[in-house]
Amino acid sequence: MSKIFPEPISNLPEADIPVYGITAYLSQSDTHQILFMEFENDVDLPQHSHAAQVGFVLEGKIELTINGEKKAYAKGDRYYIPEGVPHSSKIHAGYADITFFDDPRRYFRKRQ
């Protein structure tokens, strides 16, 4: 998979996300996080919930089921998951996005 994020982003610390085949660069704030993510493999994420999440799809396809409603998103789309709303996803290999989490502790830096 080609790397789509340029050096200023790829120089950010990587996020420690326990999913095989994901590269995620973490921009950390006191109030939120922004992740720049690329997926090499298909990933099925089971239903879960957390603080609000907003995603901007850069490449590929993701299928999200948000509060029981399933919808596919592709390059150029954006999605919003309100705080506490149950959701699950099927992420297809080659997917890349920028994701905002309204939680400064959703993910942590990967230990080097």
Stockholm file with secondary structure:
# STOCKHOLM 1.0

chainA/1-112         MSKIFPEPISNLPEADIPVYGITAYLSQSDTHQILFMEFENDVDLPQHSHAAQVGFVLEGKIELTINGEKKAYAKGDRYYIPEGVPHSSKIHAGYADITFFDDPRRYFRKRQ
#=GR chainA/1-112 SS CCCCSCHHHHTSCBBCCCCTTEEEEEEECSSCEEEEEEESSCEEEEEECCSCEEEEEEESEEEEEETTEEEEEETTCEEEECTTCCEEEEECTTCEEEEEESCTTSSCBCCC
#=GC SS_cons         CCCCSCHHHHTSCBBCCCCTTEEEEEEECSSCEEEEEEESSCEEEEEECCSCEEEEEEESEEEEEETTEEEEEETTCEEEECTTCCEEEEECTTCEEEEEESCTTSSCBCCC
//
